[in-house]
Amino acid sequence: MKHIAIISLCLFFCALISAQKQTFTVKGNIVGLEKGDSVLIFKENILHPEKRTCDTLLINKKNNFTYKKTNEGATFYTLVYHPTNKSKSTRNRSLTLFLGKGTVKLKGDTDHFSMVEKKGNDYKHKLVARYIFLTDSIASIESNAYDRYEKAMEANDGNAMKEALIELSKGHGTAELDSLTLELVNTVNDSEYAAALYLWNSALLSSAEIEKRLNGFTPEIQKSFTAKELRKIIEMKKSVEPGAIAPDFTLTDVNGEKVTLQDYEGKYLLIFHWGISKGCFRTNTELEQIYNMYHSKGLEILDFVQSDVQPGNYLSYTPELYRQLHPLLHHLWKSVYTSMSENTHIIKKYNLSAMPLLILISPEKKIIARNFGSTNEIVKILAKELIQ
């Protein structure tokens, strides 16, 4: 009897764990898929981008594929099409889907892989369907303009190139899309897609704003995986919002030296989170001026730099690779690469969810300000605190 009771208990917990997970299926009817082609399927992690995972799906049937997965809950996935025929266009190969449970059907062709028709699950919701349609329509217009631009370049047709660039600059439908996005994330209470889109765009919001919005969703959505992620975001934000005590850290800077919060004891510390990507970087040109003005009065600055020199492969970064980026770094203060394996924990600890981000910490280790982009509030506080 004792053994039967133990077995029954094990079966109960196994069933409970299984019930907490969700299974989805993606069925693709995509004209142009060939045997041997592959589709990389990236599972996005909104809270921890460095934990993005990838499956490789090998196409074994012309024009069709099926992908089935069991996960803890719904989230966004990025599908990237890789043809064996290298002469195919490299554009429109990436597709974003929201997947949780049930079946999503895709229909289209490989030339417009990023804009295929989507049916099933949350895509049944009228406003979600309208949002997806508008997003794909804008992408189609931009894609056609890019095609015309490339053909004009090949033909060395300056006028046609100019016309294509003008078409791209018009921003067809972007104002409508912005309005629809706000409507979707702020008013739709019965769609987990809307909740996930809200989560994706929550970087600039306070914990109080997110908590208020979360309470507006239906009871079913409040029990969802996305709602659990929103609650995690709320707690993360509370721990690093103005008024909170700054979490301690021990990190490795770009020169391989240790840097800790304790190193700045008795000083005002301005943490600047910015990023480098291929061809561009998000920084702030005013920081050096602020540093020169207030450093002698007790201000220090520390850079948290996020780099995607090797996109999606955070843990393979090395100090040698980072040193190639030194011309872009500030040299008056220390810099830390958040994507180095020994530093990735700081992303969660300080909720580094967007950039450029400024965090001002007092000599007593209290967070005074947390702003995105603008230095205005930071300068006002420093002027008040350091110019007596």
C-alpha positions in Angstrom: 0.0 0.0 0.0 2.9 2.3 0.8 4.4 1.8 -2.6 1.1 2.4 -4.3 0.7 5.6 -2.4 4.1 6.8 -3.5 3.5 5.9 -7.1 0.1 7.7 -7.0 1.7 10.8 -5.5 4.4 10.8 -8.2 1.8 10.4 -11.0 -0.1 13.3 -9.4 2.9 15.6 -9.4 3.8 14.6 -13.0 0.3 15.4 -14.1 0.4 18.7 -12.3 3.7 19.7 -14.0 2.4 18.5 -17.4 -0.8 20.6 -16.9 1.3 23.7 -16.2 3.0 23.4 -19.6 1.5 24.2 -23.0 2.0 22.5 -26.4 1.7 24.3 -29.7 2.0 23.3 -33.4 3.1 25.4 -36.3 2.0 24.1 -39.7 3.5 25.9 -42.7 2.3 25.8 -46.3 5.0 27.9 -47.8 5.5 27.8 -51.6 9.2 27.7 -52.5 10.4 25.6 -49.6 12.7 22.8 -50.8 13.9 19.6 -49.2 17.2 20.4 -47.4 16.2 24.0 -46.6 16.1 24.9 -42.9 14.2 27.2 -40.6 15.9 28.4 -37.4 13.4 28.9 -34.6 14.5 31.3 -31.9 12.5 31.3 -28.6 12.6 34.9 -27.4 13.1 35.7 -23.7 11.7 39.1 -23.0 13.0 39.3 -19.5 16.4 37.8 -20.3 17.4 38.3 -23.9 20.7 36.5 -23.2 18.8 33.3 -22.6 17.4 33.2 -26.2 17.3 29.6 -27.4 17.3 28.1 -30.9 15.9 25.0 -32.6 16.8 24.0 -36.2 14.0 22.6 -38.3 15.2 20.7 -41.5 12.6 20.8 -44.3 11.9 17.3 -45.5 8.8 17.9 -47.6 8.5 20.4 -50.5 6.4 23.5 -49.5 5.5 22.2 -46.1 6.7 21.9 -42.5 5.4 21.1 -39.1 7.0 22.2 -35.8 5.7 21.1 -32.4 6.9 22.3 -29.1 6.0 22.0 -25.4 6.9 25.0 -23.2 6.0 26.6 -19.9 3.8 29.2 -21.6 3.2 31.5 -24.6 5.9 33.8 -25.9 7.3 35.3 -29.1 9.3 33.1 -31.5 11.4 34.3 -34.5 11.6 32.0 -37.5 14.5 32.6 -39.9 14.4 30.8 -43.3 17.6 29.5 -44.7 17.4 28.2 -48.3 19.9 25.8 -49.8 19.7 27.9 -53.0 22.1 30.7 -52.1 21.0 32.8 -55.1 17.6 33.5 -53.4 17.1 37.0 -52.0 18.3 37.5 -48.4 15.4 39.8 -47.6 12.1 38.9 -45.9 13.5 35.7 -44.4 12.5 36.5 -40.8 9.1 36.0 -39.2 7.9 36.7 -35.7 5.1 34.6 -34.2 3.3 34.5 -30.8 3.0 30.8 -29.8 1.6 29.2 -26.7 -0.9 26.4 -27.3 -3.0 25.0 -30.1 -2.2 25.2 -33.8 -1.0 28.2 -35.9 -1.2 27.8 -39.7 1.0 29.7 -42.0 0.4 30.3 -45.7 2.5 32.1 -48.2 5.7 31.9 -50.2 9.4 32.1 -49.4 9.9 35.4 -51.3 7.6 37.0 -48.6 8.4 34.7 -45.7 8.2 37.5 -43.2 4.6 38.4 -44.3 2.9 35.0 -44.6 -0.7 34.7 -43.6 -1.2 33.6 -40.0 -4.3 31.8 -38.6 -5.3 30.3 -35.3 -5.0 30.9 -31.5 -4.6 34.6 -30.6 -4.5 35.6 -34.3 -8.3 35.0 -34.3 -8.8 38.2 -32.2 -10.1 40.9 -34.5 -7.8 43.7 -33.3 -4.8 41.4 -33.2 -5.6 40.3 -36.8 -5.8 43.9 -37.8 -2.5 44.8 -36.1 -0.8 41.9 -37.9 -2.3 42.8 -41.3 -1.2 46.4 -40.9 2.3 45.4 -39.8 2.7 43.0 -42.8 1.2 45.6 -45.2 3.8 48.2 -44.1 6.6 45.6 -44.4 5.4 44.7 -47.9 5.4 48.3 -49.1 8.9 48.8 -47.6 10.1 45.5 -49.2 8.9 46.6 -52.6 10.6 49.9 -52.3 13.9 48.2 -51.3 13.5 45.9 -54.4 13.1 49.0 -56.6 16.1 50.6 -55.0 18.4 47.6 -55.5 17.3 47.3 -59.2 18.0 51.0 -59.7 21.4 50.6 -58.2 22.2 47.7 -60.5 21.0 49.8 -63.5 22.9 52.9 -62.1 19.6 54.8 -62.4 19.9 57.7 -60.0 16.4 59.0 -60.4 14.8 55.6 -59.7 17.0 55.3 -56.6 15.9 58.7 -55.4 12.2 57.8 -55.9 12.6 54.5 -54.0 14.3 56.3 -51.1 11.5 58.9 -51.0 9.0 56.1 -50.9 10.8 54.5 -48.0 10.9 57.8 -46.1 7.1 58.3 -46.3 6.6 55.9 -43.4 3.4 54.4 -44.9 0.9 53.5 -42.2 3.4 54.0 -39.3 1.2 56.6 -37.5 -1.8 54.3 -37.8 0.3 51.4 -36.5 1.5 53.4 -33.5 -2.1 54.3 -32.7 -3.3 50.7 -33.1 -0.4 49.4 -31.0 -1.5 51.7 -28.1 -5.1 50.6 -28.5 -4.1 46.9 -28.5 -1.9 47.0 -25.4 -4.0 49.5 -23.4 -7.6 48.4 -24.1 -7.7 44.8 -25.1 -8.1 42.8 -21.9 -8.9 39.3 -23.2 -5.9 38.5 -25.4 -2.6 37.1 -24.2 -1.0 38.5 -27.4 -2.0 42.0 -26.2 -0.5 41.3 -22.8 2.7 40.0 -24.3 3.0 43.0 -26.6 2.5 45.2 -23.5 5.2 43.2 -21.8 7.5 43.7 -24.8 6.9 47.5 -24.6 7.1 47.9 -20.8 10.7 49.0 -20.6 9.8 52.7 -20.1 6.9 52.1 -17.7 7.0 52.2 -13.9 6.1 49.2 -11.7 2.9 51.1 -10.6 1.8 51.6 -14.3 2.4 47.9 -15.1 0.6 46.7 -12.0 -2.5 48.9 -12.8 -2.6 47.6 -16.4 -2.2 44.0 -15.3 -5.2 44.3 -13.0 -7.2 45.4 -16.0 -6.8 42.0 -17.9 -9.5 39.3 -17.6 -9.1 36.7 -14.9 -8.0 34.1 -17.5 -5.2 36.4 -18.8 -4.1 37.2 -15.3 -3.5 33.5 -14.8 -1.4 33.2 -18.0 2.3 32.8 -18.3 2.6 36.3 -19.7 0.9 37.7 -16.6 3.5 35.8 -14.5 6.3 37.5 -16.5 4.6 40.9 -16.0 4.6 40.3 -12.2 8.4 39.4 -12.4 8.9 42.7 -14.3 7.0 44.6 -11.5 9.2 43.2 -8.8 12.4 43.8 -10.8 11.5 47.4 -11.4 10.6 48.0 -7.8 14.1 46.9 -6.7 15.8 49.5 -9.0 13.4 52.4 -9.1 14.1 55.7 -7.4 14.1 55.3 -3.6 15.4 51.7 -3.6 18.8 50.7 -2.4 21.1 50.0 -5.3 21.9 46.2 -5.6 25.6 45.4 -5.0 27.5 44.0 -7.9 30.9 42.6 -8.8 31.7 42.8 -12.5 34.7 42.5 -14.9 35.5 45.6 -16.9 36.8 45.7 -20.5 40.4 45.5 -19.2 39.7 42.3 -17.2 39.7 44.2 -13.9 37.1 43.7 -11.2 34.7 46.6 -10.5 32.2 46.7 -7.6 29.6 49.1 -6.3 31.7 49.4 -3.2 34.5 51.0 -5.3 32.3 54.1 -5.5 31.5 54.4 -1.8 31.0 58.0 -0.8 30.6 59.1 -4.4 27.7 59.9 -6.7 27.7 57.1 -9.3 26.0 57.6 -12.7 25.5 54.3 -14.5 25.1 54.7 -18.2 23.6 51.7 -20.1 24.1 52.0 -23.9 24.7 49.7 -26.8 26.8 48.9 -29.8 25.4 47.0 -32.9 26.6 46.6 -36.4 26.9 50.0 -38.0 25.5 52.0 -35.1 25.6 52.7 -31.4 23.2 54.3 -28.9 25.2 56.6 -26.7 25.0 60.1 -25.1 27.3 62.9 -26.2 26.6 65.0 -23.1 28.1 62.7 -20.6 31.7 63.8 -21.0 30.6 67.4 -20.4 28.7 66.3 -17.2 31.7 64.3 -16.1 34.1 67.2 -16.5 31.7 69.5 -14.7 31.1 67.3 -11.6 33.9 64.8 -11.3 36.0 67.0 -9.0 32.9 67.5 -6.8 32.3 63.8 -6.3 30.8 62.3 -9.5 31.9 59.0 -11.1 30.5 57.4 -14.2 30.4 53.7 -15.1 29.4 52.4 -18.5 27.3 49.2 -18.9 27.7 48.4 -22.6 25.5 45.9 -24.5 27.0 44.7 -27.7 25.6 42.4 -30.4 28.8 42.1 -32.5 27.9 38.4 -32.6 24.1 38.6 -32.5 22.4 35.9 -30.4 25.6 34.4 -29.2 26.2 36.3 -25.9 28.3 33.7 -24.1 31.0 33.4 -26.8 32.1 37.0 -26.2 35.8 37.5 -25.2 37.7 40.5 -23.8 39.9 40.3 -27.0 36.8 40.8 -29.2 35.6 43.7 -27.0 38.9 45.5 -27.2 38.3 46.0 -30.9 35.5 48.3 -29.9 37.6 50.5 -27.7 37.5 53.5 -30.1 33.7 53.8 -29.3 34.2 53.6 -25.5 34.5 56.5 -23.1 38.0 56.6 -21.7 37.5 58.9 -18.7 35.7 56.2 -16.8 35.4 52.4 -16.7 33.3 50.3 -19.1 31.7 46.9 -18.5 30.3 44.7 -21.2 27.0 43.3 -19.9 27.1 40.5 -22.5 30.3 38.9 -21.2 29.3 35.6 -19.5 30.6 36.8 -16.0 28.5 40.0 -16.3 25.2 38.9 -17.7 23.6 38.7 -14.3 23.6 42.5 -14.1 21.0 42.7 -16.8 18.4 41.2 -14.5 19.7 42.7 -11.3 19.4 46.3 -12.7 16.6 45.6 -15.2 18.6 46.8 -18.1 15.6 46.4 -20.5 16.2 49.4 -22.8 18.8 51.9 -23.8 20.2 54.5 -23.5 19.5 54.3 -19.8 20.9 56.5 -17.0 20.8 55.5 -13.3 22.1 57.9 -10.6 23.1 56.4 -7.3 23.8 58.5 -4.1 26.9 58.1 -1.8 24.5 56.2 0.5 23.8 53.7 -2.4 20.3 54.9 -2.9 18.9 55.2 -6.4 18.0 58.8 -7.0 17.0 58.8 -10.6 16.4 56.4 -13.5 15.9 58.0 -16.9 15.9 56.9 -20.5 17.9 59.1 -22.8 17.5 62.5 -21.3 20.1 63.9 -18.9 18.0 66.9 -17.8 16.8 65.5 -14.5 20.3 64.1 -13.8 21.9 67.5 -14.3 19.3 69.2 -12.1 19.9 66.7 -9.2 23.7 67.0 -9.6 23.5 70.8 -9.6 21.5 70.8 -6.4 23.5 68.1 -4.6 27.1 69.0 -5.7 27.1 72.8 -6.2 26.7 74.2 -2.7 
